[in-house]
Amino acid sequence: MRIIVISDTHSEVLPQALIEDIKKSDLVIHVGDFCDIDVFKKLKTLKDIRAVYGNMDGLDLRGILPRKAVFKCEDVTIGLFHGEGGPDRLFEKVKEAFEKEKVDLVIFGHSHEVLNEVVDGIRYFNPGSPTDTVRAPFRSYGVLDVKGRNLKASIIKIK
């Protein structure tokens, strides 16, 4: 299964390269800060989507999306959480959000900075932002390839 992972789109127009990659995928994951329900609706027309809301999302999105989610993809258990607070405590807050659950992969956003790292047997994955050109060093999104228990996680830089 091929999954496109995005976060922190902040009501901006999604890059065409990302749209084309979504069309070739099996699933889209968005870990919050859509900032506009229309972005969520557009993604739903392109592909099945799993999502959580972020700190910048309004009541319209909070009414239909959870703050945190856990689901199974093939034999991999995935946790979704936007993140919160300042950059110095973000990773700790993300870890704390899943400390009582058995997950193989935690996907989060909030910082607009990529992360693809295994800590204590759990992969932590932040795809960055496909639209931010101010706070992030580059625009990006993630790709997950899942087959059984095998997981390959990649960051794609948008040119």
N, C-alpha and C positions, 0 to 999 in steps of 0.2 A: 504494500500500500504506500502510495506517495502522498505526503501531506505538506501543504504550504502553511507556514507559520508566520503570522504577522502581529504587530502590536503598534500602539501609539500612532494611528493614522490621522488623528486630530482633524477630522473633517476635510482633509486635503484630497485632491484628485490622486487616485492611485496610478502609479507609473504603468505604462502600457506593457512593459516587459513582465511585470508582476501579474497583470490581468491574463496575459497569454500563458504564463506558467500555471496559474490557478485553473485555467480551462483544461490543462493537461494532467491535473492532479486528481486524486480520489476524494480529498477532504481538505477543508480550510480550517485552521485554528486561529482565532483572534483573541489575544489576551488583554483586551481593554484599551480604553481611551479612543473609542470610535469618535466620540464627541458629537455625533450626529447619527440618528437612527437610520437615515438614508444610506449611509455607508454599510451598515449591517444588512439592510434590505437588498442593496445591490449585490453584496457578496452572496447572499442566499439565492439570488437568481443565477449565479454562476456555478455554485457547487454547494454540497452539504457543508454545514458549518457547525463547529463547536466553539463556544465563546463564553467569556466572563466579562463583567463590566469593570471599568477602571475608575480611578478617582475623579476624572474629568467628565465622566458620563452622567447624563441627566436621569431624571426619574423615568422617562420613557424606556430607556435601556435597562435601568435597574429593575423595572417592573417585569421584564421578560428574560433577563439573564441573571445567573447566580454570581455571587462575589468570588466563589471558588468552586472548582469542579474536579471530579476524579472519574476517569472512564478507562475502559480497556480497549486497546487497539491491537488486534491479533493477541499475542501473549505478553504485551507490554502494558503496564499500568501507568497512565499519564495523569499528572496533576496540573491544573491550570489555576493561575492566580496573577492578577495584575502586578501587585506590589504596592508599597506605600511608604511614606516617610522620606527622609533625606537619604542621599546616596551612601553615606557612611554606615547606615543600618539596613539598607534594602535587602542585602543577601541574607542577613540574619532573620529578618521578618519573613522572607520567603521560606527559609528552612523551617522556621517555627510553625508556619501555616500547615505544614505536612508532617510534623513530627509524630503525630498519632496515627498516620496512615502508611501503608506499605505501597510505595510508588517506585517505579523504575526511572521515571523521567518527570521533571518539574519544569514547566514552561511558564515564564513570566516576562514582564515588560517594565514599564515605568521609567527606567533610566535612559532609554533610547540608545543604550550602549550594548553591543553584543557580548554574549558569554556562551561558551560551549565547553563545559567542564564537568568532570566526574568528581564528586566529593562524597566520601563514605559510601561508595557503591551506587550513588544516585547521580544521574546526569541532570545538570541544571542548564537550561537553554533559554537565552534571551535573544530574540531575533533582531533586536534594534528597532529602528523605525524606517519604513519605506518612503516616508514623506519629509522627515525632519532634515533640514539643511542648516539649522542654527546651532542646536545643542549637540548633535551627534557628529562624530568625525566623518561619517559617510552614511548614505541611505542603504538600508538592507532589509532582507527578510530571510526566513529559514526554510529549509527543506528537510523533511524527515522521510527516510525510506525504512519501512517496517515490514519484516517478514518473520513471522513466528516470534521468537524472542530476540531476533537480531534487529538492531537499530543502528542506522547511520544518520548522523545529524550534521548538516552543513549550513554555513552562512553564505548567502548570495549578496554580493555588493552590487548595487544598482549604479550603472554608469550614467 
